[in-house]
Amino acid sequence: MKKEFLVAILKALIVLVILNVLSSYFFKRFDLTEDSRYTLSDEAYTRINKFETPVIIDILLEGNLPSEFSRLKTETNLLLQQFASKNSNIKFDFVDPLEGSEQREQTVAELQQIGLTPANVTIEENGKVSQELVFPWAMVNYNNKTVKVPLLKNKLGSSMEDRINNSVQQLEYAFTDAFTKLAITEKKRVAVLKGNGELEDIYLTDYLSSIREYYNIGAITLDSVANDAQKVFEQLKGFDLALIAKPTEAFTEEEKYVLDQFIVNGGRSIWLIDNVAMELDSLFNEKGSSLAIRRQLNLDDFFFKYGVRINPVLLNDLYNTPIVLASGEANESQYNPLPWAYHPMVFSKNNHPINTNIEASRFQFANSIDTLSNSNKKTILLQSSPLSKTEGTPRPISLNLLSKQPDKESYLNKGNLPLAVLVEGEFSSAYTNRIKPTKLNGNLEKGVRNKMLVIADGDLIKNQLRNGKPLPLGYDKWTNNTYGNKEFLVNSINYLLDDTGLINIRNKKVSIPLLDTRKVQGQKSKWQLINIGAPVILISLLGICFAYYRKKRFSP
């Protein structure tokens, strides 16, 4: 009997050794999670397979981390293990950026200077509250190129638990996005249109810098159409997408026709249009007021053909972002943030890969959009709050409105107004069955399947300046708030120029269960007692049972 038992143990050991040897050559993980958390998307797998030399990833999540960030670290580690299992060139390591740093403040300042913004986390433990700086970033290095990856997903008004959940959902997208930037060899081309009073380059700097990692950017001046429409059309056809950022001067019929044929021939486009002339700076005068009037851009019939209409009205929304006004004189001046109904805070509908899990966006003197019935598909990506309404123009706008209490009843059943609409379909020319304003070779009446994005606010893409230098898009220097303008617009251009690729990873839903800190604090002693006492009691019972068995078995 004893011999058979030893043989069985020996066989089991041999099987275990064989399995371990085989596992060193073959790797297979079975994902049994409900949300397929540990299964890479096909697109992510495709992107990482392009690397034939080492990709070094440094993750700045090491050291004494709060429990929430420990979970983020765990999820990041598991994801990167998945990447490494698909391509052995993926190497990663967790580092503490402040470890061994004698000059902590200087190190923090240097990290911030290269764009690694820390998260200031409040930790409450045993009734004591402390502040801890955490740098939730990763640095992906490949062939002397480095891409910064933000690991923490901020969202206004979200709890830390929601922020960590949002962050985990976006981890695969964030790293795949970095791999995409590093591996791009051929870039699509984006044309920034000029000639109709569009925003100056300095106000587009941050956005264009962000997309330059994906695309080549050039400028096309439409006022040359008057001299040689065919030449401008051919130049424009060399680009994949046209960006029209807040034009202030009317388009001629010839210019519209060139743009129309660019779109019908398959060119993608993003339109950021202000149909009302109104700027916040115009209110800072002796009267503290200005007149909002319709801006004549001569684009109504153009958009009508594609199925949208930008109304010459101003949006007034009770869910809004503040403006800052100074009170007092000289050294006694105080800057007070005040709610401004004409600067709506627009929350995502989360109904599309473009707007999934993004921060609230800030609009300024926005209009509303009507969607019209035709064969094109329209998706409303951003809309105003339920407590919003439109105001017709011309209309005087005054800072005195800040001192008045809004009548909430006047907003009822008037909100949820479209502000950003994605149009998709086989576009027909806006000049079908019409006299053409100019002759173009290669003109079409009906084109291939296409996409365009229409946004009823030109300032959505405009970054602020400080000392003449551009600030990050979406950052408000007066309130230190950061809005989701850049993320929305980067996602938009990625979607328009990448039908089935990177943007679809954003739809992946991952949820992680987090501990309830109140329950942990309230039941801490109970579970400590169970964890310490239960093993002792169990071992004691086994000892008693074993002693009783021996006594019973071997007693004479």
Backbone hydrogen bonds, N-H to C=O, Kabsch-Sander energy under -0.5 kcal/mol:
donor,donor_aa,acceptor,acceptor_aa,energy
5,F,1,M,-1.9
6,L,2,K,-1.9
7,V,3,K,-2.1
8,A,4,E,-2.2
9,I,5,F,-2.0
10,L,6,L,-2.4
11,K,7,V,-2.4
12,A,8,A,-2.2
13,L,9,I,-2.4
14,I,10,L,-2.3
15,V,11,K,-2.4
16,L,12,A,-2.3
17,V,13,L,-2.5
18,I,14,I,-2.4
19,L,15,V,-2.6
20,N,16,L,-2.3
21,V,17,V,-2.4
22,L,18,I,-2.6
23,S,19,L,-2.4
24,S,20,N,-1.1
25,Y,22,L,-1.4
26,F,22,L,-2.2
31,D,29,R,-0.7
32,L,30,F,-0.9
36,S,33,T,-1.2
39,T,36,S,-1.5
40,L,38,Y,-0.6
45,Y,41,S,-2.3
46,T,42,D,-2.3
47,R,43,E,-2.1
48,I,44,A,-2.1
49,N,45,Y,-1.2
50,K,47,R,-1.2
51,F,48,I,-1.3
52,E,50,K,-0.5
55,V,89,N,-3.1
56,I,54,P,-0.5
56,I,141,N,-2.2
57,I,55,V,-0.5
57,I,91,K,-2.5
58,D,56,I,-0.5
58,D,139,M,-2.5
59,I,57,I,-0.6
59,I,93,D,-2.7
60,L,58,D,-0.5
60,L,137,W,-2.9
61,L,59,I,-1.2
65,L,63,G,-1.3
70,S,66,P,-1.8
71,R,67,S,-1.6
72,L,68,E,-1.6
73,K,69,F,-2.6
74,T,70,S,-2.3
75,E,71,R,-2.5
76,T,72,L,-2.3
77,N,73,K,-2.6
78,L,74,T,-2.3
79,L,75,E,-2.2
80,L,76,T,-2.5
81,Q,77,N,-1.9
82,Q,78,L,-1.6
83,F,79,L,-2.1
84,A,80,L,-2.8
85,S,81,Q,-2.1
86,K,82,Q,-1.1
86,K,83,F,-0.7
87,N,83,F,-1.7
90,I,87,N,-2.1
91,K,55,V,-2.9
91,K,89,N,-0.8
93,D,57,I,-2.1
95,V,59,I,-2.9
99,E,96,D,-1.5
101,S,98,L,-1.5
102,E,100,G,-0.7
104,R,102,E,-0.8
107,T,103,Q,-2.1
108,V,104,R,-2.6
109,A,105,E,-2.3
110,E,106,Q,-2.3
111,L,107,T,-2.3
112,Q,108,V,-2.3
113,Q,109,A,-2.0
114,I,110,E,-1.1
115,G,112,Q,-1.7
116,L,111,L,-2.5
117,T,115,G,-1.2
119,A,134,V,-3.7
120,N,118,P,-0.5
121,V,119,A,-0.8
121,V,132,E,-3.0
123,I,121,V,-0.6
123,I,130,S,-3.4
124,E,122,T,-0.5
125,E,123,I,-0.6
125,E,128,K,-2.6
128,K,125,E,-1.9
130,S,123,I,-2.7
132,E,121,V,-2.5
134,V,119,A,-2.3
137,W,135,F,-2.1
138,A,149,V,-1.9
139,M,58,D,-2.8
140,V,138,A,-0.5
140,V,147,V,-2.6
141,N,56,I,-3.3
141,N,139,M,-0.6
142,Y,145,K,-2.7
145,K,142,Y,-1.4
147,V,140,V,-2.3
149,V,138,A,-3.0
151,L,136,P,-2.7
152,L,136,P,-0.9
153,K,151,L,-0.5
153,K,163,R,-0.6
154,N,152,L,-0.7
158,S,155,K,-2.2
163,R,159,S,-2.3
164,I,160,M,-2.4
165,N,161,E,-2.3
166,N,162,D,-2.9
167,S,163,R,-2.2
168,V,164,I,-2.7
169,Q,165,N,-2.1
170,Q,166,N,-1.2
171,L,167,S,-0.5
171,L,168,V,-1.1
174,A,170,Q,-3.0
175,F,171,L,-2.4
176,T,172,E,-2.4
177,D,173,Y,-2.6
178,A,174,A,-1.6
179,F,175,F,-2.5
180,T,176,T,-2.2
181,K,177,D,-2.1
182,L,178,A,-1.9
183,A,179,F,-1.7
184,I,180,T,-1.1
187,K,185,T,-0.5
188,K,214,Y,-0.5
190,V,216,N,-3.1
191,A,241,L,-3.4
192,V,190,V,-0.5
192,V,218,G,-3.1
193,L,191,A,-0.7
193,L,243,L,-2.3
194,K,220,I,-2.8
199,L,245,A,-2.2
203,Y,200,E,-1.4
204,L,201,D,-1.6
205,T,201,D,-0.6
208,L,204,L,-2.7
209,S,205,T,-2.4
210,S,206,D,-1.8
211,I,207,Y,-2.1
212,R,208,L,-1.2
213,E,210,S,-0.6
214,Y,211,I,-1.6
215,Y,211,I,-2.7
216,N,188,K,-2.6
218,G,190,V,-2.6
220,I,192,V,-1.7
222,L,194,K,-2.8
222,L,220,I,-0.7
224,S,221,T,-1.1
225,V,222,L,-2.4
226,A,223,D,-0.7
227,N,224,S,-1.0
228,D,224,S,-2.2
232,V,228,D,-1.8
233,F,229,A,-2.4
234,E,230,Q,-2.5
235,Q,231,K,-2.2
236,L,232,V,-2.7
237,K,233,F,-2.1
238,G,234,E,-0.6
238,G,235,Q,-1.1
239,F,236,L,-1.9
240,D,189,R,-2.4
241,L,189,R,-1.4
242,A,268,R,-2.2
243,L,191,A,-3.3
244,I,242,A,-0.6
244,I,270,I,-2.8
245,A,243,L,-0.6
246,K,244,I,-0.8
246,K,272,L,-2.6
248,T,196,N,-1.9
249,E,196,N,-2.4
251,F,297,L,-2.2
256,K,252,T,-2.4
257,Y,253,E,-2.2
258,V,254,E,-2.0
259,L,255,E,-2.2
260,D,256,K,-2.8
261,Q,257,Y,-2.5
262,F,258,V,-1.9
263,I,259,L,-2.2
264,V,260,D,-2.6
265,N,261,Q,-1.8
266,G,263,I,-1.9
267,G,262,F,-2.7
268,R,240,D,-2.4
269,S,451,K,-0.8
270,I,242,A,-2.4
271,W,453,L,-3.1
272,L,244,I,-2.7
272,L,270,I,-0.5
273,I,271,W,-0.6
273,I,455,I,-2.6
275,N,273,I,-0.6
277,A,293,I,-3.1
278,M,276,V,-0.9
282,S,279,E,-0.7
283,L,280,L,-1.9
284,F,281,D,-1.3
285,N,283,L,-1.9
290,S,397,I,-2.2
292,A,290,S,-0.6
292,A,395,R,-3.4
293,I,277,A,-1.2
293,I,291,L,-0.6
295,R,275,N,-2.4
296,Q,294,R,-0.6
297,L,295,R,-1.0
303,F,299,L,-2.4
304,F,300,D,-2.2
305,K,301,D,-1.4
306,Y,302,F,-0.7
306,Y,303,F,-0.6
307,G,303,F,-0.9
307,G,304,F,-0.8
308,V,303,F,-1.9
309,R,370,D,-2.2
311,N,309,R,-0.7
311,N,368,S,-2.6
313,V,311,N,-2.1
314,L,391,E,-2.6
315,L,366,A,-2.3
316,N,389,K,-3.1
317,D,341,A,-2.5
318,L,387,L,-2.6
320,N,318,L,-1.0
321,T,343,H,-3.0
323,I,338,L,-2.6
325,L,323,I,-0.5
325,L,336,N,-2.2
327,S,334,Q,-2.7
332,E,329,E,-2.4
333,S,330,A,-1.6
334,Q,327,S,-3.1
336,N,325,L,-2.8
336,N,334,Q,-0.6
338,L,323,I,-3.3
340,W,321,T,-1.1
341,A,339,P,-0.5
343,H,340,W,-2.1
345,M,319,Y,-2.3
346,V,344,P,-0.7
346,V,361,S,-2.9
347,F,345,M,-0.6
349,K,381,L,-1.1
355,N,352,H,-0.6
356,T,352,H,-1.0
358,I,355,N,-1.0
361,S,346,V,-2.8
363,F,344,P,-2.3
363,F,361,S,-0.6
365,F,342,Y,-3.0
367,N,456,A,-2.5
368,S,311,N,-0.5
369,I,418,P,-2.0
370,D,309,R,-2.9
372,L,307,G,-3.0
374,N,372,L,-0.5
377,K,424,E,-3.2
379,T,422,L,-2.5
381,L,379,T,-0.8
381,L,420,A,-2.4
382,L,420,A,-1.3
383,Q,347,F,-0.5
384,S,417,L,-2.3
388,S,386,P,-1.0
388,S,411,Y,-0.5
389,K,316,N,-2.5
391,E,314,L,-2.4
393,T,312,P,-0.5
395,R,292,A,-2.2
397,I,290,S,-3.4
399,L,288,G,-2.7
401,L,398,S,-1.5
402,L,399,L,-1.8
403,S,400,N,-1.5
404,K,401,L,-1.2
408,K,406,P,-1.0
410,S,407,D,-1.4
411,Y,408,K,-1.6
412,L,408,K,-0.5
412,L,409,E,-0.9
414,K,386,P,-0.5
414,K,411,Y,-1.5
415,G,386,P,-0.8
416,N,385,S,-2.0
419,L,382,L,-2.9
420,A,382,L,-1.7
421,V,454,V,-2.7
422,L,379,T,-2.9
423,V,421,V,-0.5
423,V,452,M,-3.2
424,E,377,K,-2.6
425,G,450,N,-2.1
427,F,425,G,-1.1
427,F,448,V,-0.8
429,S,445,E,-3.2
432,T,429,S,-1.4
434,R,431,Y,-1.7
443,N,440,L,-1.0
447,G,427,F,-2.7
448,V,264,V,-0.8
450,N,425,G,-2.8
452,M,423,V,-2.3
453,L,269,S,-2.3
454,V,421,V,-2.6
455,I,271,W,-2.9
456,A,419,L,-2.8
457,D,455,I,-0.8
460,L,457,D,-0.7
461,I,458,G,-0.9
462,K,459,D,-1.2
463,N,203,Y,-2.2
463,N,461,I,-0.5
466,R,469,K,-2.8
469,K,466,R,-1.7
471,L,464,Q,-3.0
475,Y,472,P,-2.0
476,D,481,N,-3.0
477,K,475,Y,-0.7
479,T,476,D,-0.5
480,N,476,D,-2.2
481,N,476,D,-0.5
483,Y,474,G,-2.8
484,G,360,A,-3.1
488,F,484,G,-2.3
489,L,485,N,-2.2
490,V,486,K,-2.9
491,N,487,E,-2.5
492,S,488,F,-1.9
493,I,489,L,-2.1
494,N,490,V,-2.2
495,Y,491,N,-2.3
496,L,492,S,-2.6
497,L,493,I,-1.8
498,D,494,N,-0.7
498,D,495,Y,-0.7
504,N,501,G,-1.5
505,I,502,L,-1.6
506,R,503,I,-1.3
507,N,504,N,-1.5
508,K,505,I,-1.7
510,V,508,K,-0.5
517,T,515,L,-0.8
520,V,516,D,-2.5
521,Q,517,T,-2.3
522,G,518,R,-2.5
523,Q,519,K,-2.7
527,W,523,Q,-2.1
528,Q,524,K,-2.1
529,L,525,S,-2.4
530,I,526,K,-2.2
531,N,527,W,-2.7
532,I,528,Q,-2.1
533,G,529,L,-3.2
534,A,530,I,-2.0
536,V,532,I,-1.0
537,I,533,G,-2.7
538,L,534,A,-2.7
539,I,535,P,-2.6
540,S,536,V,-2.3
541,L,537,I,-2.5
542,L,538,L,-2.4
543,G,539,I,-2.4
544,I,540,S,-2.4
545,C,541,L,-2.8
546,F,542,L,-2.6
547,A,543,G,-2.6
548,Y,544,I,-2.6
549,Y,545,C,-2.4
550,R,546,F,-2.6
551,K,547,A,-2.4
552,K,548,Y,-2.4
553,R,549,Y,-2.9
554,F,550,R,-2.9
555,S,551,K,-1.4
